């Protein structure tokens, strides 16, 4: 279903719902049936955010279904293979359940095959968004009470198992955990793996991705292995900015669940301190490679993730906005927000996360602008994102110069977040 120029809000909303209904497999909305036939963590969370304005129950069902894949460690996997679109578990998609072998781990959920990695912990913010916009407050409160213990377990896992650097931040142990799989930020740590035992020096990056996952799997998904031996460990500003925002959301949700908000407020403060002390590079936030001990100089859309924190110091916000609006990003692009700074040699307007614009990161940055009262920037991000989907349809990503669509068509988070933008009437 391709978009068309000048489609009105009502028609665009109908088209978005048509995509979401077509991509639904039982209780789950898959990202795109042809390419991504299972349930993806980040995707389902954005779908829940988008549909929560109109359908609290569907948003809650999406999250509850995802969390059936949660491990007893608290880890929420990045793929739940028990949710498929029109075919068997072993059909088509690689790396599938046979690669991850989650069923061999005692902490994995019984009867629900999953991956062994996670993705950005956006879930508590999504639940807060759902509760905030619910028309039936009692229904929303019931969902909050059901989901709250699972969210707390997820945050405890990140704080205890993933603080590999000891500075209060969570480390990702695979590029897939960032949600921005092919970002050029990962090139340097992946290059450093070339001499690792069992990996050929000229091994292409996709094979290195699988090798990394298999190394972690073969350790028995052991936290001690991550700390001592795993070759990829990076503190990512977007992942941690989202975690901080979710801690703040949990603090607001805690009273509804009869819990104390203070631990979540304290966690947010620790993450903020870690971001400022460890990832700030003078004008933006950068990923820290824990194996080399160096900040990556590359500036990508992920570097703006900590703006989701309303407590971020004003001078840092001003510097981030200056970079975002400069010719390095929005200032030289026709559409927001390029996923990599335009002047970087690695920038590629057509390759996933190396240049194209994405609806989900535009939505996150629009939310970040709103929490800091940057109404003009928030409005611009909303208006231009709707313009993208009007012109090119609900594509996976978009060329930041001419707005043409890239990747899969009828992509679920693009459709769902369009509904959220329309609900705010950003053009009116």
N, C-alpha and C positions, 0 to 999 in steps of 0.2 A: 504494500500500500504506500505509494509515493505521495508526498505532500504536494501542494499546489500554491502558487503565489496568491496572496490576498485572501486565503481561506479565513472565514470568520471564526470567532472564538467558540461558538456553539458547535460548528461543524468540526473544528479541530478537536474539541473535547470528545465528540462522538467517535472520531477516527482513533483517538488514543484509547478509548475504552474497547473498541473493536480489536485493536492489536493485543491488549491485555487479555481479553476473553479468548482470542485465538491461541494465545501462548500459554493458556492455563492447562495444567495437567493435574486434575483433582484439586487438592488444596494449595498447589504450588503454581507460581508463574515462572516458567523457565525463561532465560534471557532471550533466546532465539532458537526455535525448534531445529533448524537445519544444522547450526554450528554448535550450539550449547544446549543439548537436550536434557540436562540434569538440573539440579537446584544449586545455584551459586549463592554464596553467603552475602557478598556485597550487593549483588543484584537484587536478591529478595528483600534486603533491607531498604534499598531505594524504592522498590515497588511498594513496600508497606508505607513508606513516607508519602508517596504520591497518591495512593488510593485512600489514605486515612481521612482526607478531607470529606470524602463522600461515603465511605464504607468502612466503619471502624471494625466490623467483624471480619471483613476480608483482610484488612491489615493485620489484625491480631492472628488470624489463621495462618497467614504467610510466615509470621515470625515464630509462632508455635511449631509449625511444621519444620522450619529450619532448625529449631532448637531440640527437636527429637534426635538430631545428630550430635548434640553436645556430648563431649567425653566427660567421664567422671572427674577428670582433672579440672574441668571448667572450660577447656578449650572448645571453641565453636569452629568446626572445620570449614574450609573454604569451598568444598563440594560435598553435597549429600547425594549419594548415588541411588538411594532408595526412592528418589523422585525423578521419574523419567518421562519423556515425551514420546509415546507411541512406539517404544521398542524396548527390548530386553536390556538388562544391566550391562552385559558384555558387548553390546552392539555398537560399533562405530567410534565411540569417543576414546581417545588416548590422551593422557594416561588414565585408565579406568581402574576399577576396584582391584584388579589383579596386581596392579603396580603398588598400590598403597597397602594392601593386606591389613586393613584396620581390624578385621575380625580376629586377628591373632593377638591383639593387644587387650589386656584385661580391663583397661579403662574405657575402651570404645563401647558405644551403645550396641546392645544385642540386636542383631537382625537388621541393622541399618548401616550398610557400607558407606564409608566416608573417606575423604582424603585425610592426611595427617598434618596438614598445615592449616593456618587460620587466615583471616583477612581483617581489615580495619574494624575496630570495635564500635561501629556506628549504632548498635542495636538499642542502647539505652536512650540515645537521642531520638531514635525513631519511635520508641514507646512514648517518650515525653511528647513528641509531635502529635502522635495519635491521640493521647489523652487531652492535650491542649485543644485539639480541633474537634473532639467528639461531640456529637449532638446528644447522644445518650451517655450521660456522665457515669451512671451506675455501671453500665456495660463496660465502659472504659476503665473504671476503677477495678472491676473484677479482673480484667485482663492484666492491669498493672500488678495486682496481687499475685497472679499466676506466674507472671514473667519475672518479677523482681528477684526471687532467689537465683534464677538461672543467670541473670545479668550480674549479680554480685559474684557468683562463682566464676564467671568469665573474667571479671576485673581482678579477682584474687589470683587467677591463673597468670595473668599478664604481670602482675606485681611480683609474684614469687618465682615464676619460671622464666620469664622473659626479660627481667632486668639483668641482662648479661654484662652490662657495663658498670653496674653498681651505682648509677647516678639518678635512679628514679624513673628512667624511661624504659619503654618496651623495645626490644630489638626484634626485627624481622629476620628470619633465617632462610628466606628464599624470596626471590623477586615476586613470585606469585602472591606472597602475603601482603604486598603493598597495594594490590589492586591495580597497579600501574605496571604491568608485567614487563614491558619492553622499554621502559624509560632508560635513557642513556646514563642515568645516575648509576645503574647497576653494571655498566661496562667495566669500570675499573676493578671492583671486587671480583667480577667474573673472570677478567683477564688474569688476576692474581692467582686464580685456581689452576692455571694451565699446567703447572708443575706438580699438581696433586697426584698422589699414587692412584693408578687406575684410570686416569683421564689423559687422553692424547692432547698434546699441545695445540694441535690445530682443530680440536673438537669444536663443531659449531655450537653457538649459544643454546639452541633448543635442546641439544643433547646434554649440555652442561646443566640445564635446568632439570632434566630427568635424573642425571647423575646425582645432583644435590639432593633431590627428593629421596632417591634410593639409599644414599648414605644415611640420611636421617632415619629412614624406615629400618635399615639394617642395624641401627643402634638400638632398636626397640623403642624408638621415639623417647630416648633417654634424656632428661634435662641435663644431667652431668656431661653427656657427650656434647650437647649444644655449647655449654660453657667452656669446655676444655679443648674440643677438637674440631667442631664443625667449621668449615672454611668460610662460610658466609654469615656474617652477623652485622647488621646495620641498624642504627637508630634513625628512623625516617621521620621527618617533621610532620608529614600529613598523617601518618598512622598515629603519632602521639598527640597531634592537635585534635584529632577526632576522639582519641581516648580521653583527653582532658574534657572536651565538651560533653562526652557521655558521663563522666564522673559528675559534672555539674547537673546533668539531667537526673542522675540517680539521686543526688541530694534533694532535688525537688520532688522526686517520686517517693522517696523513703517514707515520709509521713503517711502516704496513702496505703503503704504496706505495713504500717505500724512499726517502722524501723527508725533508727537514729540517722539523720543526714550527716552528722559530723565526720564520720570516716571518709565519706565521699568528698566532702569539702577539703579535707586534709590531703586526700589523694590528688585532687586537682591542683592544690598548691605545690605539692611535690613535683608534679609533672611540669607545671609552669616554671619552677626553679630549674629543673633539668633542661628544659628547652632553652631558656635564656643563657644558662651557664655552658651548655655543651654544644648546641646546634646553631647559635646565632653567629653569623659571619660578617656582621658590620652593616649590611643593608638588607639582608634576607636570611632565612633559615636554610640550612644545608644538611644533607644526610651525613652522618658520621659512621665511617667504616671502623668497626671495633677491632678488626684484625690488623689494620695498618695504623690505627689511631689518628687518622686524618679526616678532616672535613672534605667532602667532595665539592670542588669549586663550581660545578654545574648548577645553574639555577633553573628549576622546573616549576610547574604548577604546584607540586607537592610542597615547595618552600613556603607557600602562603597558608598552609593548613593551620598553623598556630593562631592565625587571626580568628579562628572560631572561638577563642577564649576572650570573653568580655573583659577579663582582668589583665590582658596584655598591656604593658605600658604604652602610653600614647605616643611617645617618640618612636617606638618600634613599629607601631601601626602606621604612623606617617611615612616611615621609610619603606615599609612594605608596599603601601599604596603607591608611593612614588615609583617603585620598580614595576609594579603591576601596570600602571598607566603609561609607562615609558615605551620607547620604541623597541625595547627588549621583549615586550609582550603585547598589550592591547594597543599601544600607540602606533604600531606599524602593521597591525592585522586588521582585516576587514570585520572579523567576528571574534568574540572572546571565547575562551582564553586559550592561547596556544599552550600545549602541554610541555613544551620546552622553549627556552628563550630563543628568539629568532636568530640572534647573531651567533649562536653556538655552531661550530662546524658539524655537530651531530644532528642539528635540526633537519627534519624531513617532514614536509607537510602531509605526506601520504602514509607514513608508517606509524603503527599503533604506539601511542604515548611518546613519540619522538617529535611531535609537532601538531597533530590534529587537535581540534577542540572537542570537548566532551560535555554532554548535558549534565552529568553528575558532578563533575568538578566545577562547572559554572554554577550549579545549584549550591554547592558547598561555599563557594566564594561569595555568592549573593547572600547566603545566610551569615557569613562572616562580616560582610559589609553592614548588614542590618544590625548585628549585635553591637557595632561601634557607632551606630547612628549615621552611617555614610549613605544617606538615602539616595543621592544622585548616582553613586556607583551601583548600589543595589538595583535601582530602576534600570540602569543601562544594561546590566548583566541579564536581568529578566527579559527586557524587550528584545535584546539581540539574540538570546537563546530561543525565544519563540519565533523570531524571524528565521533562524536556521531550520527549525522543524517545519515551518510553513513552506519554505522553499524546497527542501530536500527530503522531507518525510522524517519518520522516526528512526533515523539511522544510528548506527553504533557510535560513530564519530563523524567529524566534519573537517573539511579543509578550512583553515582559519583565514585564508585570503579570499577565496571566492564562494565559500559556504557550501560547496558541493558535498554530497554524502560519501562516506567511506565505511567500509566494513559491512556488517550485517544490516539487512533491512528489517523493519518492524521490530526494533529492539525494545525490550520491555522497560528498562529504566528510563529511556528517552521518552516513551509514551507516558509512563507514570509521573515523572517529574514535570512533564508538560501540564498534566492535570493540576499539579500543585501550583505552578506558575499562573495558570488560568484562574485558579481559585482566588489568587491575590489580585487579579485584574490589573496586572502590571502595566498594561498599556492604557488603562483608563485612569 
